[in-house]
Amino acid sequence: MIHAYEYMLPENYRQFLTIMLFDKLQKRIPRLLKKIKKDMHTLLQIHEPLFLLKSFDLDLRLRKPLGTVYNYERTILHNK
């Protein structure tokens, strides 16, 4: 559903939402920028940063471990 949500939005709204989510989440997630950079440099990178941020937001709202919504058997989110 996150993909559907992303693609329904015009590009300028996606960019704005990405910035707003990053601002909101960086206060709650240590080393958030490092996690985004690490994800962007994987060979399997198929998501935009908005997807990663929205999945982190959902994890926090659902009180699940960070990476639960996003995780596809990947370990990048658990590395420091």
N, CA, C and O atoms as a Maestro MAE file, in Angstrom:
{
 s_m_m2io_version
 :::
 2.0.0
}

f_m_ct {
 s_m_title
 :::
 protein
 m_atom[320] {
  # First column is atom index #
  i_m_mmod_type
  r_m_x_coord
  r_m_y_coord
  r_m_z_coord
  i_m_residue_number
  s_m_chain_name
  s_m_pdb_residue_name
  s_m_pdb_atom_name
  i_m_atomic_number
  :::
  1 25 0.813 -1.194 0.000 1 A "MET " " N  " 7
  2 3 0.000 0.000 0.000 1 A "MET " " CA " 6
  3 2 0.859 1.262 0.000 1 A "MET " " C  " 6
  4 15 0.435 2.304 -0.499 1 A "MET " " O  " 8
  5 25 2.060 1.170 0.556 2 A "ILE " " N  " 7
  6 3 2.916 2.352 0.561 2 A "ILE " " CA " 6
  7 2 3.257 2.751 -0.870 2 A "ILE " " C  " 6
  8 15 3.279 3.937 -1.198 2 A "ILE " " O  " 8
  9 25 3.524 1.757 -1.726 3 A "HIS " " N  " 7
  10 3 3.831 2.078 -3.125 3 A "HIS " " CA " 6
  11 2 2.659 2.780 -3.791 3 A "HIS " " C  " 6
  12 15 2.857 3.764 -4.503 3 A "HIS " " O  " 8
  13 25 1.462 2.301 -3.577 4 A "ALA " " N  " 7
  14 3 0.282 2.929 -4.172 4 A "ALA " " CA " 6
  15 2 0.159 4.369 -3.691 4 A "ALA " " C  " 6
  16 15 -0.132 5.274 -4.473 4 A "ALA " " O  " 8
  17 25 0.383 4.567 -2.414 5 A "TYR " " N  " 7
  18 3 0.313 5.907 -1.831 5 A "TYR " " CA " 6
  19 2 1.352 6.826 -2.461 5 A "TYR " " C  " 6
  20 15 1.060 7.974 -2.796 5 A "TYR " " O  " 8
  21 25 2.574 6.305 -2.619 6 A "GLU " " N  " 7
  22 3 3.657 7.104 -3.203 6 A "GLU " " CA " 6
  23 2 3.325 7.548 -4.621 6 A "GLU " " C  " 6
  24 15 3.485 8.719 -4.967 6 A "GLU " " O  " 8
  25 25 2.867 6.614 -5.431 7 A "TYR " " N  " 7
  26 3 2.690 6.896 -6.851 7 A "TYR " " CA " 6
  27 2 1.440 7.713 -7.155 7 A "TYR " " C  " 6
  28 15 1.304 8.241 -8.259 7 A "TYR " " O  " 8
  29 25 0.544 7.825 -6.210 8 A "MET " " N  " 7
  30 3 -0.637 8.662 -6.403 8 A "MET " " CA " 6
  31 2 -0.310 10.140 -6.222 8 A "MET " " C  " 6
  32 15 -1.029 11.007 -6.719 8 A "MET " " O  " 8
  33 25 0.762 10.419 -5.519 9 A "LEU " " N  " 7
  34 3 1.123 11.805 -5.230 9 A "LEU " " CA " 6
  35 2 1.971 12.411 -6.345 9 A "LEU " " C  " 6
  36 15 2.836 11.735 -6.902 9 A "LEU " " O  " 8
  37 25 1.732 13.673 -6.671 10 A "PRO " " N  " 7
  38 3 2.628 14.357 -7.609 10 A "PRO " " CA " 6
  39 2 4.036 14.437 -7.015 10 A "PRO " " C  " 6
  40 15 4.203 14.412 -5.796 10 A "PRO " " O  " 8
  41 25 5.032 14.533 -7.874 11 A "GLU " " N  " 7
  42 3 6.438 14.525 -7.446 11 A "GLU " " CA " 6
  43 2 6.743 15.577 -6.385 11 A "GLU " " C  " 6
  44 15 7.436 15.283 -5.411 11 A "GLU " " O  " 8
  45 25 6.239 16.795 -6.558 12 A "ASN " " N  " 7
  46 3 6.567 17.835 -5.576 12 A "ASN " " CA " 6
  47 2 5.981 17.515 -4.201 12 A "ASN " " C  " 6
  48 15 6.582 17.876 -3.190 12 A "ASN " " O  " 8
  49 25 4.833 16.852 -4.133 13 A "TYR " " N  " 7
  50 3 4.272 16.449 -2.844 13 A "TYR " " CA " 6
  51 2 5.080 15.305 -2.230 13 A "TYR " " C  " 6
  52 15 5.273 15.257 -1.015 13 A "TYR " " O  " 8
  53 25 5.550 14.386 -3.076 14 A "ARG " " N  " 7
  54 3 6.385 13.286 -2.555 14 A "ARG " " CA " 6
  55 2 7.661 13.841 -1.947 14 A "ARG " " C  " 6
  56 15 8.095 13.396 -0.884 14 A "ARG " " O  " 8
  57 25 8.259 14.810 -2.620 15 A "GLN " " N  " 7
  58 3 9.479 15.419 -2.090 15 A "GLN " " CA " 6
  59 2 9.200 16.129 -0.767 15 A "GLN " " C  " 6
  60 15 9.962 15.993 0.190 15 A "GLN " " O  " 8
  61 25 8.118 16.877 -0.718 16 A "PHE " " N  " 7
  62 3 7.764 17.580 0.513 16 A "PHE " " CA " 6
  63 2 7.486 16.597 1.645 16 A "PHE " " C  " 6
  64 15 7.952 16.795 2.767 16 A "PHE " " O  " 8
  65 25 6.737 15.552 1.362 17 A "LEU " " N  " 7
  66 3 6.430 14.543 2.375 17 A "LEU " " CA " 6
  67 2 7.696 13.857 2.865 17 A "LEU " " C  " 6
  68 15 7.824 13.571 4.055 17 A "LEU " " O  " 8
  69 25 8.620 13.594 1.972 18 A "THR " " N  " 7
  70 3 9.892 12.988 2.358 18 A "THR " " CA " 6
  71 2 10.634 13.874 3.350 18 A "THR " " C  " 6
  72 15 11.136 13.396 4.367 18 A "THR " " O  " 8
  73 25 10.699 15.152 3.053 19 A "ILE " " N  " 7
  74 3 11.379 16.099 3.947 19 A "ILE " " CA " 6
  75 2 10.674 16.170 5.297 19 A "ILE " " C  " 6
  76 15 11.327 16.161 6.340 19 A "ILE " " O  " 8
  77 25 9.362 16.239 5.281 20 A "MET " " N  " 7
  78 3 8.601 16.339 6.530 20 A "MET " " CA " 6
  79 2 8.750 15.070 7.377 20 A "MET " " C  " 6
  80 15 8.920 15.155 8.593 20 A "MET " " O  " 8
  81 25 8.688 13.911 6.746 21 A "LEU " " N  " 7
  82 3 8.864 12.660 7.492 21 A "LEU " " CA " 6
  83 2 10.273 12.540 8.048 21 A "LEU " " C  " 6
  84 15 10.459 12.100 9.182 21 A "LEU " " O  " 8
  85 25 11.262 12.926 7.259 22 A "PHE " " N  " 7
  86 3 12.643 12.883 7.751 22 A "PHE " " CA " 6
  87 2 12.781 13.771 8.984 22 A "PHE " " C  " 6
  88 15 13.358 13.358 9.990 22 A "PHE " " O  " 8
  89 25 12.257 14.979 8.904 23 A "ASP " " N  " 7
  90 3 12.325 15.911 10.036 23 A "ASP " " CA " 6
  91 2 11.660 15.327 11.274 23 A "ASP " " C  " 6
  92 15 12.189 15.441 12.380 23 A "ASP " " O  " 8
  93 25 10.513 14.709 11.091 24 A "LYS " " N  " 7
  94 3 9.774 14.110 12.208 24 A "LYS " " CA " 6
  95 2 10.535 12.916 12.809 24 A "LYS " " C  " 6
  96 15 10.648 12.789 14.029 24 A "LYS " " O  " 8
  97 25 11.050 12.054 11.937 25 A "LEU " " N  " 7
  98 3 11.636 10.797 12.401 25 A "LEU " " CA " 6
  99 2 13.067 10.926 12.914 25 A "LEU " " C  " 6
  100 15 13.494 10.127 13.748 25 A "LEU " " O  " 8
  101 25 13.814 11.916 12.431 26 A "GLN " " N  " 7
  102 3 15.207 12.024 12.874 26 A "GLN " " CA " 6
  103 2 15.309 12.285 14.367 26 A "GLN " " C  " 6
  104 15 16.343 12.013 14.978 26 A "GLN " " O  " 8
  105 25 14.250 12.808 14.954 27 A "LYS " " N  " 7
  106 3 14.236 13.051 16.400 27 A "LYS " " CA " 6
  107 2 14.000 11.755 17.181 27 A "LYS " " C  " 6
  108 15 14.294 11.681 18.374 27 A "LYS " " O  " 8
  109 25 13.472 10.747 16.508 28 A "ARG " " N  " 7
  110 3 13.113 9.501 17.189 28 A "ARG " " CA " 6
  111 2 13.978 8.299 16.798 28 A "ARG " " C  " 6
  112 15 14.003 7.292 17.506 28 A "ARG " " O  " 8
  113 25 14.681 8.408 15.677 29 A "ILE " " N  " 7
  114 3 15.472 7.274 15.179 29 A "ILE " " CA " 6
  115 2 16.943 7.673 15.105 29 A "ILE " " C  " 6
  116 15 17.317 8.517 14.291 29 A "ILE " " O  " 8
  117 25 17.773 7.072 15.948 30 A "PRO " " N  " 7
  118 3 19.207 7.385 15.898 30 A "PRO " " CA " 6
  119 2 19.814 7.002 14.553 30 A "PRO " " C  " 6
  120 15 19.472 5.969 13.978 30 A "PRO " " O  " 8
  121 25 20.705 7.834 14.064 31 A "ARG " " N  " 7
  122 3 21.447 7.578 12.814 31 A "ARG " " CA " 6
  123 2 20.527 7.348 11.610 31 A "ARG " " C  " 6
  124 15 20.810 6.504 10.760 31 A "ARG " " O  " 8
  125 25 19.435 8.097 11.546 32 A "LEU " " N  " 7
  126 3 18.465 7.927 10.463 32 A "LEU " " CA " 6
  127 2 19.088 8.175 9.092 32 A "LEU " " C  " 6
  128 15 18.880 7.385 8.171 32 A "LEU " " O  " 8
  129 25 19.836 9.237 8.945 33 A "LEU " " N  " 7
  130 3 20.443 9.534 7.653 33 A "LEU " " CA " 6
  131 2 21.393 8.415 7.225 33 A "LEU " " C  " 6
  132 15 21.453 8.072 6.044 33 A "LEU " " O  " 8
  133 25 22.124 7.855 8.162 34 A "LYS " " N  " 7
  134 3 23.031 6.749 7.849 34 A "LYS " " CA " 6
  135 2 22.244 5.529 7.349 34 A "LYS " " C  " 6
  136 15 22.691 4.841 6.431 34 A "LYS " " O  " 8
  137 25 21.086 5.261 7.943 35 A "LYS " " N  " 7
  138 3 20.243 4.142 7.499 35 A "LYS " " CA " 6
  139 2 19.723 4.381 6.082 35 A "LYS " " C  " 6
  140 15 19.664 3.454 5.275 35 A "LYS " " O  " 8
  141 25 19.351 5.610 5.785 36 A "ILE " " N  " 7
  142 3 18.870 5.939 4.438 36 A "ILE " " CA " 6
  143 2 20.000 5.779 3.425 36 A "ILE " " C  " 6
  144 15 19.806 5.188 2.362 36 A "ILE " " O  " 8
  145 25 21.166 6.299 3.750 37 A "LYS " " N  " 7
  146 3 22.313 6.184 2.844 37 A "LYS " " CA " 6
  147 2 22.674 4.739 2.593 37 A "LYS " " C  " 6
  148 15 22.964 4.354 1.460 37 A "LYS " " O  " 8
  149 25 22.659 3.937 3.638 38 A "LYS " " N  " 7
  150 3 23.008 2.524 3.505 38 A "LYS " " CA " 6
  151 2 22.013 1.816 2.585 38 A "LYS " " C  " 6
  152 15 22.401 0.991 1.758 38 A "LYS " " O  " 8
  153 25 20.729 2.144 2.735 39 A "ASP " " N  " 7
  154 3 19.699 1.536 1.894 39 A "ASP " " CA " 6
  155 2 19.864 1.968 0.438 39 A "ASP " " C  " 6
  156 15 19.655 1.167 -0.473 39 A "ASP " " O  " 8
  157 25 20.232 3.214 0.219 40 A "MET " " N  " 7
  158 3 20.371 3.733 -1.145 40 A "MET " " CA " 6
  159 2 21.553 3.105 -1.887 40 A "MET " " C  " 6
  160 15 21.614 3.166 -3.115 40 A "MET " " O  " 8
  161 25 22.481 2.509 -1.159 41 A "HIS " " N  " 7
  162 3 23.679 1.946 -1.789 41 A "HIS " " CA " 6
  163 2 23.656 0.424 -1.865 41 A "HIS " " C  " 6
  164 15 24.698 -0.195 -2.082 41 A "HIS " " O  " 8
  165 25 22.497 -0.183 -1.693 42 A "THR " " N  " 7
  166 3 22.413 -1.637 -1.821 42 A "THR " " CA " 6
  167 2 22.107 -2.005 -3.269 42 A "THR " " C  " 6
  168 15 21.511 -1.218 -4.004 42 A "THR " " O  " 8
  169 25 22.509 -3.177 -3.665 43 A "LEU " " N  " 7
  170 3 22.232 -3.641 -5.024 43 A "LEU " " CA " 6
  171 2 20.744 -3.888 -5.248 43 A "LEU " " C  " 6
  172 15 20.259 -3.792 -6.375 43 A "LEU " " O  " 8
  173 25 20.027 -4.203 -4.184 44 A "LEU " " N  " 7
  174 3 18.607 -4.516 -4.302 44 A "LEU " " CA " 6
  175 2 17.721 -3.296 -4.082 44 A "LEU " " C  " 6
  176 15 16.513 -3.442 -3.898 44 A "LEU " " O  " 8
  177 25 18.289 -2.112 -4.097 45 A "GLN " " N  " 7
  178 3 17.537 -0.898 -3.783 45 A "GLN " " CA " 6
  179 2 16.427 -0.706 -4.798 45 A "GLN " " C  " 6
  180 15 16.681 -0.412 -5.966 45 A "GLN " " O  " 8
  181 25 15.186 -0.876 -4.340 46 A "ILE " " N  " 7
  182 3 14.026 -0.719 -5.221 46 A "ILE " " CA " 6
  183 2 13.050 0.303 -4.661 46 A "ILE " " C  " 6
  184 15 11.994 0.543 -5.247 46 A "ILE " " O  " 8
  185 25 13.390 0.895 -3.550 47 A "HIS " " N  " 7
  186 3 12.510 1.864 -2.923 47 A "HIS " " CA " 6
  187 2 13.147 3.240 -2.867 47 A "HIS " " C  " 6
  188 15 14.365 3.382 -2.763 47 A "HIS " " O  " 8
  189 25 12.299 4.240 -2.936 48 A "GLU " " N  " 7
  190 3 12.755 5.606 -2.735 48 A "GLU " " CA " 6
  191 2 12.839 5.856 -1.230 48 A "GLU " " C  " 6
  192 15 12.248 5.113 -0.447 48 A "GLU " " O  " 8
  193 25 13.563 6.892 -0.821 49 A "PRO " " N  " 7
  194 3 13.646 7.203 0.612 49 A "PRO " " CA " 6
  195 2 12.272 7.394 1.264 49 A "PRO " " C  " 6
  196 15 12.109 7.094 2.447 49 A "PRO " " O  " 8
  197 25 11.297 7.881 0.520 50 A "LEU " " N  " 7
  198 3 9.960 8.056 1.092 50 A "LEU " " CA " 6
  199 2 9.396 6.730 1.584 50 A "LEU " " C  " 6
  200 15 8.766 6.681 2.640 50 A "LEU " " O  " 8
  201 25 9.613 5.658 0.835 51 A "PHE " " N  " 7
  202 3 9.119 4.341 1.245 51 A "PHE " " CA " 6
  203 2 9.764 3.919 2.559 51 A "PHE " " C  " 6
  204 15 9.081 3.445 3.466 51 A "PHE " " O  " 8
  205 25 11.065 4.089 2.660 52 A "LEU " " N  " 7
  206 3 11.783 3.727 3.882 52 A "LEU " " CA " 6
  207 2 11.275 4.545 5.067 52 A "LEU " " C  " 6
  208 15 11.014 3.999 6.139 52 A "LEU " " O  " 8
  209 25 11.137 5.856 4.867 53 A "LEU " " N  " 7
  210 3 10.669 6.726 5.952 53 A "LEU " " CA " 6
  211 2 9.246 6.392 6.360 53 A "LEU " " C  " 6
  212 15 8.939 6.348 7.551 53 A "LEU " " O  " 8
  213 25 8.374 6.157 5.388 54 A "LYS " " N  " 7
  214 3 6.981 5.827 5.715 54 A "LYS " " CA " 6
  215 2 6.913 4.486 6.449 54 A "LYS " " C  " 6
  216 15 6.110 4.328 7.369 54 A "LYS " " O  " 8
  217 25 7.735 3.536 6.057 55 A "SER " " N  " 7
  218 3 7.728 2.248 6.757 55 A "SER " " CA " 6
  219 2 8.231 2.403 8.191 55 A "SER " " C  " 6
  220 15 7.703 1.762 9.100 55 A "SER " " O  " 8
  221 25 9.251 3.250 8.408 56 A "PHE " " N  " 7
  222 3 9.710 3.522 9.770 56 A "PHE " " CA " 6
  223 2 8.605 4.192 10.584 56 A "PHE " " C  " 6
  224 15 8.399 3.857 11.751 56 A "PHE " " O  " 8
  225 25 7.904 5.128 9.975 57 A "ASP " " N  " 7
  226 3 6.804 5.815 10.643 57 A "ASP " " CA " 6
  227 2 5.730 4.813 11.074 57 A "ASP " " C  " 6
  228 15 5.215 4.884 12.190 57 A "ASP " " O  " 8
  229 25 5.400 3.889 10.184 58 A "LEU " " N  " 7
  230 3 4.414 2.863 10.525 58 A "LEU " " CA " 6
  231 2 4.917 1.951 11.644 58 A "LEU " " C  " 6
  232 15 4.152 1.593 12.540 58 A "LEU " " O  " 8
  233 25 6.194 1.575 11.601 59 A "ASP " " N  " 7
  234 3 6.764 0.763 12.683 59 A "ASP " " CA " 6
  235 2 6.560 1.451 14.031 59 A "ASP " " C  " 6
  236 15 6.120 0.826 14.996 59 A "ASP " " O  " 8
  237 25 6.879 2.733 14.088 60 A "LEU " " N  " 7
  238 3 6.746 3.469 15.344 60 A "LEU " " CA " 6
  239 2 5.286 3.580 15.776 60 A "LEU " " C  " 6
  240 15 4.972 3.421 16.956 60 A "LEU " " O  " 8
  241 25 4.406 3.849 14.832 61 A "ARG " " N  " 7
  242 3 2.981 3.968 15.166 61 A "ARG " " CA " 6
  243 2 2.388 2.643 15.643 61 A "ARG " " C  " 6
  244 15 1.528 2.617 16.523 61 A "ARG " " O  " 8
  245 25 2.861 1.541 15.048 62 A "LEU " " N  " 7
  246 3 2.356 0.215 15.412 62 A "LEU " " CA " 6
  247 2 3.127 -0.399 16.578 62 A "LEU " " C  " 6
  248 15 2.828 -1.507 17.023 62 A "LEU " " O  " 8
  249 25 4.125 0.341 17.063 63 A "ARG " " N  " 7
  250 3 4.980 -0.128 18.165 63 A "ARG " " CA " 6
  251 2 5.655 -1.463 17.833 63 A "ARG " " C  " 6
  252 15 5.710 -2.383 18.649 63 A "ARG " " O  " 8
  253 25 6.160 -1.526 16.614 64 A "LYS " " N  " 7
  254 3 6.887 -2.700 16.136 64 A "LYS " " CA " 6
  255 2 8.370 -2.360 16.081 64 A "LYS " " C  " 6
  256 15 8.728 -1.183 16.053 64 A "LYS " " O  " 8
  257 25 9.236 -3.361 16.067 65 A "PRO " " N  " 7
  258 3 10.672 -3.087 15.933 65 A "PRO " " CA " 6
  259 2 10.947 -2.364 14.617 65 A "PRO " " C  " 6
  260 15 10.318 -2.647 13.598 65 A "PRO " " O  " 8
  261 25 11.882 -1.441 14.653 66 A "LEU " " N  " 7
  262 3 12.237 -0.673 13.470 66 A "LEU " " CA " 6
  263 2 12.681 -1.606 12.349 66 A "LEU " " C  " 6
  264 15 13.569 -2.436 12.547 66 A "LEU " " O  " 8
  265 25 12.080 -1.477 11.192 67 A "GLY " " N  " 7
  266 3 12.399 -2.315 10.045 67 A "GLY " " CA " 6
  267 2 11.374 -3.396 9.787 67 A "GLY " " C  " 6
  268 15 11.487 -4.112 8.792 67 A "GLY " " O  " 8
  269 25 10.376 -3.543 10.644 68 A "THR " " N  " 7
  270 3 9.375 -4.601 10.488 68 A "THR " " CA " 6
  271 2 8.597 -4.452 9.183 68 A "THR " " C  " 6
  272 15 8.463 -5.419 8.432 68 A "THR " " O  " 8
  273 25 8.089 -3.265 8.906 69 A "VAL " " N  " 7
  274 3 7.295 -3.048 7.692 69 A "VAL " " CA " 6
  275 2 8.184 -3.137 6.452 69 A "VAL " " C  " 6
  276 15 7.755 -3.673 5.430 69 A "VAL " " O  " 8
  277 25 9.373 -2.640 6.521 70 A "TYR " " N  " 7
  278 3 10.273 -2.549 5.370 70 A "TYR " " CA " 6
  279 2 11.019 -3.840 5.072 70 A "TYR " " C  " 6
  280 15 11.327 -4.118 3.913 70 A "TYR " " O  " 8
  281 25 11.307 -4.616 6.073 71 A "ASN " " N  " 7
  282 3 12.262 -5.720 5.979 71 A "ASN " " CA " 6
  283 2 11.882 -6.782 4.960 71 A "ASN " " C  " 6
  284 15 10.784 -7.339 4.980 71 A "ASN " " O  " 8
  285 25 12.833 -7.041 4.068 72 A "TYR " " N  " 7
  286 3 12.733 -8.133 3.098 72 A "TYR " " CA " 6
  287 2 13.948 -9.023 3.273 72 A "TYR " " C  " 6
  288 15 14.722 -9.220 2.335 72 A "TYR " " O  " 8
  289 25 14.118 -9.563 4.477 73 A "GLU " " N  " 7
  290 3 15.276 -10.412 4.783 73 A "GLU " " CA " 6
  291 2 16.585 -9.633 4.653 73 A "GLU " " C  " 6
  292 15 17.630 -10.209 4.352 73 A "GLU " " O  " 8
  293 25 16.521 -8.328 4.881 74 A "ARG " " N  " 7
  294 3 17.711 -7.497 4.764 74 A "ARG " " CA " 6
  295 2 18.167 -7.076 6.149 74 A "ARG " " C  " 6
  296 15 17.365 -6.981 7.078 74 A "ARG " " O  " 8
  297 25 19.451 -6.828 6.277 75 A "THR " " N  " 7
  298 3 19.993 -6.489 7.597 75 A "THR " " CA " 6
  299 2 20.442 -5.049 7.699 75 A "THR " " C  " 6
  300 15 20.948 -4.654 8.749 75 A "THR " " O  " 8
  301 25 20.283 -4.247 6.665 76 A "ILE " " N  " 7
  302 3 20.824 -2.894 6.685 76 A "ILE " " CA " 6
  303 2 20.256 -2.047 7.820 76 A "ILE " " C  " 6
  304 15 20.934 -1.151 8.323 76 A "ILE " " O  " 8
  305 25 19.052 -2.315 8.215 77 A "LEU " " N  " 7
  306 3 18.419 -1.487 9.219 77 A "LEU " " CA " 6
  307 2 18.930 -1.795 10.615 77 A "LEU " " C  " 6
  308 15 18.732 -1.006 11.538 77 A "LEU " " O  " 8
  309 25 19.582 -2.928 10.773 78 A "HIS " " N  " 7
  310 3 20.019 -3.333 12.097 78 A "HIS " " CA " 6
  311 2 21.497 -3.032 12.324 78 A "HIS " " C  " 6
  312 15 21.999 -3.192 13.437 78 A "HIS " " O  " 8
  313 25 22.192 -2.601 11.283 79 A "ASN " " N  " 7
  314 3 23.601 -2.238 11.426 79 A "ASN " " CA " 6
  315 2 23.713 -0.833 11.958 79 A "ASN " " C  " 6
  316 15 22.906 0.030 11.614 79 A "ASN " " O  " 8
  317 25 24.700 -0.591 12.791 80 A "LYS " " N  " 7
  318 3 24.869 0.743 13.388 80 A "LYS " " CA " 6
  319 2 25.677 1.649 12.527 80 A "LYS " " C  " 6
  320 15 25.907 2.803 12.889 80 A "LYS " " O  " 8
  :::
 }
 m_bond[319] {
  # First column is bond index #
  i_m_from
  i_m_to
  i_m_order
  :::
  1 1 2 1
  2 2 3 1
  3 3 4 2
  4 3 5 1
  5 5 6 1
  6 6 7 1
  7 7 8 2
  8 7 9 1
  9 9 10 1
  10 10 11 1
  11 11 12 2
  12 11 13 1
  13 13 14 1
  14 14 15 1
  15 15 16 2
  16 15 17 1
  17 17 18 1
  18 18 19 1
  19 19 20 2
  20 19 21 1
  21 21 22 1
  22 22 23 1
  23 23 24 2
  24 23 25 1
  25 25 26 1
  26 26 27 1
  27 27 28 2
  28 27 29 1
  29 29 30 1
  30 30 31 1
  31 31 32 2
  32 31 33 1
  33 33 34 1
  34 34 35 1
  35 35 36 2
  36 35 37 1
  37 37 38 1
  38 38 39 1
  39 39 40 2
  40 39 41 1
  41 41 42 1
  42 42 43 1
  43 43 44 2
  44 43 45 1
  45 45 46 1
  46 46 47 1
  47 47 48 2
  48 47 49 1
  49 49 50 1
  50 50 51 1
  51 51 52 2
  52 51 53 1
  53 53 54 1
  54 54 55 1
  55 55 56 2
  56 55 57 1
  57 57 58 1
  58 58 59 1
  59 59 60 2
  60 59 61 1
  61 61 62 1
  62 62 63 1
  63 63 64 2
  64 63 65 1
  65 65 66 1
  66 66 67 1
  67 67 68 2
  68 67 69 1
  69 69 70 1
  70 70 71 1
  71 71 72 2
  72 71 73 1
  73 73 74 1
  74 74 75 1
  75 75 76 2
  76 75 77 1
  77 77 78 1
  78 78 79 1
  79 79 80 2
  80 79 81 1
  81 81 82 1
  82 82 83 1
  83 83 84 2
  84 83 85 1
  85 85 86 1
  86 86 87 1
  87 87 88 2
  88 87 89 1
  89 89 90 1
  90 90 91 1
  91 91 92 2
  92 91 93 1
  93 93 94 1
  94 94 95 1
  95 95 96 2
  96 95 97 1
  97 97 98 1
  98 98 99 1
  99 99 100 2
  100 99 101 1
  101 101 102 1
  102 102 103 1
  103 103 104 2
  104 103 105 1
  105 105 106 1
  106 106 107 1
  107 107 108 2
  108 107 109 1
  109 109 110 1
  110 110 111 1
  111 111 112 2
  112 111 113 1
  113 113 114 1
  114 114 115 1
  115 115 116 2
  116 115 117 1
  117 117 118 1
  118 118 119 1
  119 119 120 2
  120 119 121 1
  121 121 122 1
  122 122 123 1
  123 123 124 2
  124 123 125 1
  125 125 126 1
  126 126 127 1
  127 127 128 2
  128 127 129 1
  129 129 130 1
  130 130 131 1
  131 131 132 2
  132 131 133 1
  133 133 134 1
  134 134 135 1
  135 135 136 2
  136 135 137 1
  137 137 138 1
  138 138 139 1
  139 139 140 2
  140 139 141 1
  141 141 142 1
  142 142 143 1
  143 143 144 2
  144 143 145 1
  145 145 146 1
  146 146 147 1
  147 147 148 2
  148 147 149 1
  149 149 150 1
  150 150 151 1
  151 151 152 2
  152 151 153 1
  153 153 154 1
  154 154 155 1
  155 155 156 2
  156 155 157 1
  157 157 158 1
  158 158 159 1
  159 159 160 2
  160 159 161 1
  161 161 162 1
  162 162 163 1
  163 163 164 2
  164 163 165 1
  165 165 166 1
  166 166 167 1
  167 167 168 2
  168 167 169 1
  169 169 170 1
  170 170 171 1
  171 171 172 2
  172 171 173 1
  173 173 174 1
  174 174 175 1
  175 175 176 2
  176 175 177 1
  177 177 178 1
  178 178 179 1
  179 179 180 2
  180 179 181 1
  181 181 182 1
  182 182 183 1
  183 183 184 2
  184 183 185 1
  185 185 186 1
  186 186 187 1
  187 187 188 2
  188 187 189 1
  189 189 190 1
  190 190 191 1
  191 191 192 2
  192 191 193 1
  193 193 194 1
  194 194 195 1
  195 195 196 2
  196 195 197 1
  197 197 198 1
  198 198 199 1
  199 199 200 2
  200 199 201 1
  201 201 202 1
  202 202 203 1
  203 203 204 2
  204 203 205 1
  205 205 206 1
  206 206 207 1
  207 207 208 2
  208 207 209 1
  209 209 210 1
  210 210 211 1
  211 211 212 2
  212 211 213 1
  213 213 214 1
  214 214 215 1
  215 215 216 2
  216 215 217 1
  217 217 218 1
  218 218 219 1
  219 219 220 2
  220 219 221 1
  221 221 222 1
  222 222 223 1
  223 223 224 2
  224 223 225 1
  225 225 226 1
  226 226 227 1
  227 227 228 2
  228 227 229 1
  229 229 230 1
  230 230 231 1
  231 231 232 2
  232 231 233 1
  233 233 234 1
  234 234 235 1
  235 235 236 2
  236 235 237 1
  237 237 238 1
  238 238 239 1
  239 239 240 2
  240 239 241 1
  241 241 242 1
  242 242 243 1
  243 243 244 2
  244 243 245 1
  245 245 246 1
  246 246 247 1
  247 247 248 2
  248 247 249 1
  249 249 250 1
  250 250 251 1
  251 251 252 2
  252 251 253 1
  253 253 254 1
  254 254 255 1
  255 255 256 2
  256 255 257 1
  257 257 258 1
  258 258 259 1
  259 259 260 2
  260 259 261 1
  261 261 262 1
  262 262 263 1
  263 263 264 2
  264 263 265 1
  265 265 266 1
  266 266 267 1
  267 267 268 2
  268 267 269 1
  269 269 270 1
  270 270 271 1
  271 271 272 2
  272 271 273 1
  273 273 274 1
  274 274 275 1
  275 275 276 2
  276 275 277 1
  277 277 278 1
  278 278 279 1
  279 279 280 2
  280 279 281 1
  281 281 282 1
  282 282 283 1
  283 283 284 2
  284 283 285 1
  285 285 286 1
  286 286 287 1
  287 287 288 2
  288 287 289 1
  289 289 290 1
  290 290 291 1
  291 291 292 2
  292 291 293 1
  293 293 294 1
  294 294 295 1
  295 295 296 2
  296 295 297 1
  297 297 298 1
  298 298 299 1
  299 299 300 2
  300 299 301 1
  301 301 302 1
  302 302 303 1
  303 303 304 2
  304 303 305 1
  305 305 306 1
  306 306 307 1
  307 307 308 2
  308 307 309 1
  309 309 310 1
  310 310 311 1
  311 311 312 2
  312 311 313 1
  313 313 314 1
  314 314 315 1
  315 315 316 2
  316 315 317 1
  317 317 318 1
  318 318 319 1
  319 319 320 2
  :::
 }
}
